[in-house]
Amino acid sequence: MPRVRSFPALLALAIAVLLGMSTAQADAQADADSKPPRIAAANWTVVETLIALGVEPYAVSDIPNYNAWVKAPAVPDSTLDMGLRNEPNLELLAQDPPDLLMTSALFSRDNARLERLMPVRMIDNFYTDRPYYEATLAMTREIARLTGRQPQAEALIAETDAVLAHAARALRGAKTPLYLVQFSDAQHVRVFGQGNMVGTLFSRTGLTNAWAGPTNAWGYASIPIDRLAERPEARIVVIKPYPRGVEEALGNNQIWRHLPAVRAGRVSFIDPVWPYGGLVSLQRLARSLVDVATADTSRASSVEDQVP
Amino acid sequence: MTLRTRSPAGFAIALLLLAIGLAAATLHTRFGDLSGFWWQSIVAPDDDQIRQIVMHYTFVPRLLVALLGGAALALAGCLMQQVLRNPLASPATLGVTSGAQLALVVATLWAPSWMLAGREWIALAGGIVAMLLVLALSWKRRLAPMVVVLSGMVVSLYFSAINSALLLFHQESLSGLFIWGSGALAQDNWHDSRFLLLRLGIVVALALLLLRPLSLLDLEEDGARSLGISLRKLRFAGLGLGIFMTACVVSAIGLIGFIGLASPAIARLSGARTLSQRLGWSMILGALLLAVTDLAVQQLSPFTASLLPTGAMTAALGAPLLLWLLPRLRVGGSRPTPSTGLTMPRLARPHLRLWALAGLTIVACALALLVGFMLDSHTMHPSVAGIGDLSLIVDWRLPRVATAAAAGLMLAIAGTLLQRMTGNPMASPEVLGISAGVAIGVIALMLLPLGIAPLSGSVMGFSGATVALLVLIVCNRRSGFAPERLLLTGIAISSLLDAMRAIVLASEDPRAQQLLSWLGGSTYYASLTSSGWIVAIAILLLALTLPLQRWLTLLPLGAPTAKALGVDVDRSRLMLLALVALLTVAATLVIGPLSFVGLMAPHMARLMGFHGARHQLLGAGLLGMLVMVTADWLGRNLFFPYQLPAGLIAALIGGVYFMWGLRRL
C-alpha cells in the first residue's frame, strides 16, 4: 500500500471509508425492513407471549432459569441468551442491536440510556393500575402490534377465553376451595390470592380460593405452612419446582404431614408454571387445575403418595 | 464496670421474666384458641386438631431450639475465649459460623447428596477451614486478641462476599437457603431439638472433663506448663469442641450472630469469675438471649410484611454490642509500630516507576476496551474489537472502564489519606466501615418508600458516611485511635451492613436482586455522561488532595511532632476526614461498599517504594485504577453474557491481599 503523505489525503481517505460504511449500513437497514423485526426481551412474561405469537425472539434473558421456572413455551435454539434479567448484556446487544428491546417495569431503571442503542418499550402486565387479566390482554395486544402479529394475538386471546370457559364448565361441580402455593423453603410458601393470574382463574371459574388474606403487589403472601390449615377442607395445589433441599425436608416436616389436606390426600403437584406470566401460563395453569380438580378422588389415595 | 457489683443471676432472672412474658404473649396471640389445651398440645397433641399439632410441632420446638442453640453458641464462645485467652473470641467473630454456612451453601449447590450424609460434618469442615485461616493469619502476632478477631471478621466478610456471588446466579433456587441461612428459627418437627440436645449434651460432658485443665489457662502460660499440661493438646481439644458445637448449630438453625460473643461477655462483666461459673452462666444467658430475641421477632412478625430472620436480627443487635463492649473489656491490645512496611527500600527515582505504572494502567485500560466477547452470527467468542466496533467501545465499554478507574482512583486516595492520618497500615474506607456507612444510608433510603433517586442516594450515602466517621471517632477517641481497636470498630460497622443485607434478602423483595447487584459494585449503569461526571469529580478531588502533602507528611509523625512543626492538627484532620468522606461516597455509590481497593492500593504503592506523600498518592491512585479496571474486565467477561459486579471481584482479590497484609501487620 502506497504511503499517504499529506494530511488532507488522509482525511479524504477517512471520509471515503466512513461514507462507504454508512451506505453499507443503510443497505443493511433496507434489508432488515423486509424481514420480521428482531425482538429482545428481558421479562419472561414477554418472552412467553412472543414465542406464543410465533415470534422467534432475537435475544432473551437468563434462558436456563426460564427453562426451570416458566418452562413452556420453549425458547427456540436460535435465540441468544443476554444474561441476567435486570442487566441485559449491552456489549452483546450493541454489536448487532435488535429492532426493539422489551423491558419490564421492574428492571427499567435506565431505559433512557438503552434508547441510544435500540428502541425500548416497557411492557408489563403488573404495575399498570389495571386488573391482571385486563392488563395481560393489553400487554398481549401491544406485543402483537409491535411485531405485526395481531391475528395471532386475537387467536391466542380467543383460545385463552375458550380454555377458561372450558375450565369453568369442567369445574362447575368443584366445591373444594384451593390453596395455590409455591414453596420458598420447607416451612414457608407463597400463597397466591387476588390481583394476579391465580385471582383471575378463580374469578373466571367457579373455584374458590382458600386464601382470602392480604397479598403483595405481585398477588401473593409469604406465610408459614401451618396457616394452610385455616381452611381444613381445602385442597393444596403446589406449583413446582421446589427450591433446593425442600423436597427432602418436606418428608420430615410434621406440620406438613399433619395438615388436614395432606392427611386426607388432598394435595396435588403441578408442573412449573410462571404465576406472574401471560396468557400461555394462564392456559397452562387452568389446564393443570382442571386436571387436579377433576381427578382428585381417583388419584390421591394415601398420604404417602403425596409426600415427595 | 458498674455491672461488676451484681451477679449474673439478676440479669438472668430479668431475661427469664422477659422470656416468660413474651412466651405468654405469643401463646395468647397465636394459640389463644387453644387455651386450656396448652399442656395437652405440648405433650400429646390430638392428631385431628391441627391447631394442637401446630403448637406441638412449631411453638415448643422453636422455643427449645432457641434455648439450645443459644446455650450451645454461648458454650462455644466461652470455650474459644478461654482457649485463646481472648474476650472477643466467639463463633461469629472468628469466622467459624460463616465458614460453616458457606460450606453448606457450596454443598447444596454442587454436592446435594453430601447433605444427606450429614450437614453438621460439612459445616464442621467449613468451620475448621475458617478457623485455620484465622489462626494462620494471626500466628505471627502470637494470636494477639485484637488481631485474631480482626482476622476472623475479615474472613467472615470475605466468605459472605463469596456467598453473594453465588446468590447472584442462583437466586430462585437458593431462596430457601436465604431464609434458613439468615437464621429463621421456624421449626416443623422435633428433629432439630433432638439433634441439638444430643450434641450439646456430648459437648458439655467433654467440656466438663476439660474443665480443670482449661481453667488453669487462667494462669500465665508458664504456670500452666509447669503443672504438666500439654498446652497444645488442650487448646486443640478446646477449640475443636467449640467449632464442632458451632457447626452443629449452623447446620441445624443457620447463621446466628453474636450470641456466642455476648453471653460470655455479659457473664464475665456481671461477675462470673471462675471458668465453671462463666460456662454455666454463659449458657443460661445465651439460651435466654436467643429465646427472648426469637420471641420478640415472633411478636413483631405480624406487623411486617416479610420474614424477619432471627439470626440476622441478633447480628444487627450484636454489632452495637461489640462497639459497646470494646472499651469495657480489658483487651491486651498490642500496638504495632506504625512504621510497618516502611522498611522497604526507598527508590532513588520514583518518577520513573510512576511513569512505568502509568504506562501499565493505560495498557490495561486499552485492553479492557478492546478485548471482549464478539458476536459472530449467533456465536460469541472472545476476540479483539476492531475499528468497526468503535461505537461499541465508546458507548458501552468506555463508560464502565472509566467509572471503574475513577472509583478505584478515589478509593485509593481515600485509603492513602486514612493510612497516613492514622499511621495505621490497615486503614481504608472499606475496612473502617465508611463505605458500609454509605451503603447503610442507601439501603435505608430503599426501604423507606421513596424509590431510588440518584441525588437523594448521594445525600443519604453522605449522611451514612458521616455517621460512620462519627462512630469511629467517638468509639476510639479515648484509646487514642489504637490501630486494632479502630479497625475492629470499622469491621463492626461493616458487619451491621451484612446483617441488614441478610434481612433485605430474606424479605423476598424482588428489588433484593437489584440491591445485591449494587452492593456488589456493578458498573452496569454507567453511561458516558455519568462516567464523565465521576471522572471529573475524581480529578477534582485528586487536585484538592495533592496540595495537602505537607499535612500528609507530618501527621504520621504523631500529633505532638506535627503540632511542633506548625500544623493545626485538629483542623487538618477534620479537613482530611471530610475529603475522605467525599471520596468514599462518590466511589461507593458507583462501585459498592466492599472492594478493598482503598486498602490494597496504598499498601501496594508503599511496597513498590513510593514513600513520599505525593508519590504514594499518585502511585496508589494508579494502582487503584489498574485493579478496578482489571476487576471490571473480569466481571464482564468471565461468565459472558452474565456479568459479575466489579466491586465483588475486587473484593475477592483484595480480600486475599488484606489477609496477606494482616499476617504482616
Interface residues (C-beta under 8 A of the other chain):
Chain A: M21 N65 A68 W69 S78 L80 D81 M82 G83 L84 N86 E87 N89 L90 E91 L92 A94 Q95 D96 L106 F107 R109 D110 R113 R116 L117 F183 S184 D185 A186 Q187 H188 R190 N216 W218 S222 P224 I225 D226 A229 P232 P241 P243 R244 G245 V246 E248 N252 N253 Q254 I255 W256 H258 L259 P260
Chain B: D47 I50 R51 I53 V54 Y57 T58 T108 L109 P112 M115 L116 L168 E172 S173 L174 S175 G176 L177 I179 W180 A184 A186 Q187 D188 N189 W190 H191 A305 S306 L307 G372 F373 M374 L375 H378 M380 G388 D389 S391 L392 D395 W396 R397 I452 E508 P510 R511 Q513 Q514 S517 S522 Y524 Y525 S527 R636 F640 P641 Y642 Q643
